[in-house]
Amino acid sequence: MSEAAPFSPHSSSPDSGSPNSGTPNSAAHPDEVPTVNPFVYRAVVAAMHLPTVLAGQRVEVRGRENVPPPGTPLVVAANHRSALDPFMVARAMPPGRFLQFMAKQELFVPVVGDIIRAGGSFPVDRSGNDVHAIRTAVRILQRGGTVGIFPQGTRGGTAVQGGVALIAAKGRAPILPVGIRLDGQRWVVRFGVPLESRGGVKAVTHDLGFALLRLVQP
């Protein structure tokens, strides 16, 4: 659950075949789909909320009614401000929605990587167009899962990349824009209205960028 690589819609398209069975919480085999250990997921999200509490800050959630019901495919796309963003968004989600983030592959070291995998997230190579990560995301969506992506790539980025629209279209999932901002001692996590992934990568990417810009405004 961390920074996502910016993907180009001109990279090789992921296949749409049915995933084969594999070892849970692992994406080592091309056809394996990461699964979520709910206990580990909730424990990590709770633990990563502590820095916010210790800093005397609080999190305010708005627009939760815009989140589609669990069991339906969904791409969650948020702006990226801090290393705690994935956990804030995960904590703000309604019960039953487990966010599976693309996490930078540098985090997948012994112990830490095991915990990340148990939480359902999977590695992405940010040095280029990681087709395997895209395929993994599409397979999660095909199973009715929720994929979390930071479309601006790195913290503080401004340009929205087209990979989010590509993944959503391949997985036949709407895109839920999420704005994160810090207002004094209050973090605001704001869910927007879901965007249809049909209409072309360029058009959807433009709409997503506009939605994110609007959601981070006071």
C-alpha positions as CSV (number, residue, x, y, z in Angstrom):
1,M,0.0,0.0,0.0
2,S,2.2,2.8,-1.2
3,E,3.3,4.8,-4.2
4,A,2.2,3.5,-7.6
5,A,4.1,3.7,-10.9
6,P,2.7,6.0,-13.6
7,F,1.6,3.7,-16.4
8,S,1.2,4.5,-20.1
9,P,-1.9,3.4,-21.9
10,H,0.4,2.6,-24.9
11,S,2.1,-0.3,-23.0
12,S,1.2,-3.9,-23.7
13,S,-2.4,-4.6,-22.8
14,P,-3.1,-7.2,-20.0
15,D,-4.8,-10.4,-20.9
16,S,-8.3,-11.1,-19.8
17,G,-8.1,-14.8,-19.1
18,S,-9.5,-16.4,-16.0
19,P,-7.0,-16.6,-13.1
20,N,-5.7,-19.9,-12.0
21,S,-5.6,-21.1,-8.4
22,G,-2.5,-20.3,-6.5
23,T,-1.0,-19.7,-3.1
24,P,-2.8,-16.9,-1.3
25,N,-1.2,-13.5,-0.8
26,S,1.4,-14.1,-3.5
27,A,1.8,-12.8,-7.0
28,A,4.9,-14.7,-7.9
29,H,3.1,-16.7,-10.6
30,P,1.7,-14.7,-13.5
31,D,-1.9,-16.1,-13.0
32,E,-2.1,-15.8,-9.2
33,V,-4.4,-13.2,-7.7
34,P,-3.4,-11.6,-4.3
35,T,-6.0,-12.2,-1.6
36,V,-6.7,-10.3,1.6
37,N,-6.2,-11.6,5.1
38,P,-8.8,-9.5,6.9
39,F,-7.1,-9.8,10.3
40,V,-3.7,-8.6,9.0
41,Y,-5.5,-5.9,6.9
42,R,-7.4,-4.4,9.8
43,A,-4.4,-4.6,12.1
44,V,-2.1,-2.8,9.7
45,V,-4.7,-0.1,9.0
46,A,-5.3,0.4,12.8
47,A,-1.5,0.5,13.5
48,M,-0.9,3.1,10.7
49,H,-3.5,5.3,12.2
50,L,-1.5,5.8,15.4
51,P,0.9,8.4,13.9
52,T,-2.1,10.6,13.1
53,V,-3.6,10.2,16.6
54,L,-0.2,10.9,18.3
55,A,0.2,14.0,16.2
56,G,-3.1,15.3,17.6
57,Q,-4.8,15.1,14.2
58,R,-8.1,13.6,13.2
59,V,-9.6,12.2,10.0
60,E,-12.9,13.5,8.6
61,V,-14.6,11.4,5.9
62,R,-17.0,12.9,3.4
63,G,-19.0,11.3,0.5
64,R,-18.9,7.7,1.8
65,E,-22.3,7.3,0.3
66,N,-20.6,7.5,-3.1
67,V,-18.7,4.2,-2.6
68,P,-20.4,1.3,-4.5
69,P,-21.5,-1.7,-2.4
70,P,-18.9,-4.5,-1.7
71,G,-18.6,-7.4,-4.1
72,T,-18.5,-5.2,-7.2
73,P,-15.3,-4.3,-9.0
74,L,-13.9,-0.9,-8.2
75,V,-10.8,1.2,-8.9
76,V,-10.1,3.7,-6.1
77,A,-7.9,6.6,-7.4
78,A,-6.6,9.2,-4.9
79,N,-4.2,12.1,-4.9
80,H,-0.9,11.3,-3.1
81,R,0.3,13.6,-0.3
82,S,2.0,11.4,2.3
83,A,3.1,7.9,3.1
84,L,0.0,7.5,5.2
85,D,-2.4,8.1,2.3
86,P,-3.2,4.4,1.6
87,F,-4.1,3.7,5.2
88,M,-6.3,6.8,5.5
89,V,-8.2,5.8,2.4
90,A,-8.5,2.2,3.6
91,R,-9.8,3.3,7.0
92,A,-12.3,5.6,5.3
93,M,-13.8,2.9,3.2
94,P,-17.1,1.3,4.3
95,P,-17.0,-2.2,5.9
96,G,-16.5,-5.0,3.3
97,R,-14.4,-3.0,0.9
98,F,-10.7,-4.2,1.2
99,L,-8.4,-2.0,-0.8
100,Q,-5.6,-3.8,-2.6
101,F,-2.9,-1.3,-3.5
102,M,-0.1,-1.4,-6.1
103,A,2.9,-1.0,-3.8
104,K,6.4,-0.1,-5.0
105,Q,8.4,-3.2,-5.3
106,E,11.2,-1.8,-3.0
107,L,8.9,-2.4,-0.1
108,F,8.7,-6.2,-0.7
109,V,11.6,-7.1,1.6
110,P,11.5,-10.0,4.1
111,V,8.9,-9.6,6.9
112,V,7.6,-6.2,5.6
113,G,6.8,-7.6,2.2
114,D,5.0,-10.6,3.8
115,I,2.8,-8.3,5.8
116,I,2.0,-6.2,2.7
117,R,1.1,-9.3,0.7
118,A,-1.1,-10.6,3.5
119,G,-2.9,-7.3,3.4
120,G,-3.7,-8.0,-0.3
121,S,-1.4,-5.5,-1.9
122,F,1.1,-6.4,-4.7
123,P,4.3,-5.1,-6.1
124,V,4.8,-2.7,-9.1
125,D,8.0,-1.8,-10.8
126,R,8.0,2.0,-11.0
127,S,10.9,2.2,-13.5
128,G,8.7,1.4,-16.4
129,N,5.4,0.0,-17.7
130,D,4.8,-3.0,-15.4
131,V,2.5,-5.2,-17.5
132,H,2.4,-7.9,-14.8
133,A,1.2,-5.5,-12.2
134,I,-1.5,-4.3,-14.6
135,R,-2.6,-7.9,-15.2
136,T,-2.8,-8.5,-11.5
137,A,-4.9,-5.5,-11.0
138,V,-7.3,-6.5,-13.7
139,R,-7.7,-10.0,-12.3
140,I,-8.5,-8.6,-8.9
141,L,-11.3,-6.5,-10.5
142,Q,-12.5,-9.6,-12.4
143,R,-13.1,-11.2,-9.0
144,G,-15.1,-8.3,-7.7
145,G,-12.2,-6.8,-5.8
146,T,-11.1,-3.2,-5.1
147,V,-7.8,-1.9,-6.5
148,G,-6.2,1.2,-5.1
149,I,-4.0,3.4,-7.3
150,F,-2.3,6.8,-7.0
151,P,-2.7,8.0,-10.6
152,Q,-0.2,10.8,-10.1
153,G,2.5,8.2,-9.4
154,T,4.5,9.7,-6.6
155,R,3.8,12.0,-3.6
156,G,3.2,15.5,-4.8
157,G,2.8,14.6,-8.4
158,T,0.4,16.6,-10.5
159,A,0.0,14.8,-13.9
160,V,-2.6,12.0,-13.9
161,Q,-1.4,9.0,-15.8
162,G,-3.6,7.0,-18.2
163,G,-2.9,3.6,-16.6
164,V,-5.8,4.0,-14.2
165,A,-8.3,4.4,-17.0
166,L,-6.7,1.4,-18.8
167,I,-7.0,-0.9,-15.8
168,A,-10.5,0.2,-15.1
169,A,-11.6,-0.4,-18.7
170,K,-10.0,-3.8,-18.8
171,G,-11.6,-4.8,-15.5
172,R,-14.9,-3.3,-16.4
173,A,-14.9,-1.2,-13.2
174,P,-15.9,2.3,-12.3
175,I,-13.3,4.7,-10.9
176,L,-13.9,6.2,-7.5
177,P,-12.0,9.5,-7.2
178,V,-10.7,10.4,-3.7
179,G,-9.3,13.7,-2.6
180,I,-7.0,13.9,0.4
181,R,-6.1,17.2,2.0
182,L,-4.7,18.5,5.4
183,D,-6.7,21.3,6.9
184,G,-4.8,22.4,10.0
185,Q,-5.0,19.4,12.3
186,R,-7.7,17.7,10.3
187,W,-7.2,15.3,7.4
188,V,-10.1,15.3,5.0
189,V,-10.8,12.2,2.9
190,R,-13.5,13.0,0.3
191,F,-15.0,10.4,-2.0
192,G,-16.4,11.7,-5.3
193,V,-19.0,10.3,-7.6
194,P,-17.8,7.2,-9.5
195,L,-16.7,7.7,-13.0
196,E,-17.5,5.3,-15.8
197,S,-14.4,3.7,-17.4
198,R,-15.9,3.7,-20.8
199,G,-15.2,6.5,-23.3
200,G,-11.6,6.1,-24.0
201,V,-8.4,6.3,-21.9
202,K,-7.7,10.0,-22.8
203,A,-11.2,11.2,-22.0
204,V,-11.5,9.2,-18.7
205,T,-8.1,10.4,-17.6
206,H,-9.0,14.0,-18.2
207,D,-12.3,13.5,-16.2
208,L,-10.4,11.9,-13.3
209,G,-7.8,14.7,-13.2
210,F,-10.6,17.2,-13.0
211,A,-12.4,15.3,-10.3
212,L,-9.3,14.9,-8.1
213,L,-8.6,18.6,-8.5
214,R,-12.1,19.5,-7.3
215,L,-12.1,17.0,-4.4
216,V,-9.0,18.5,-2.8
217,Q,-10.5,22.0,-2.7
218,P,-11.9,23.3,0.6
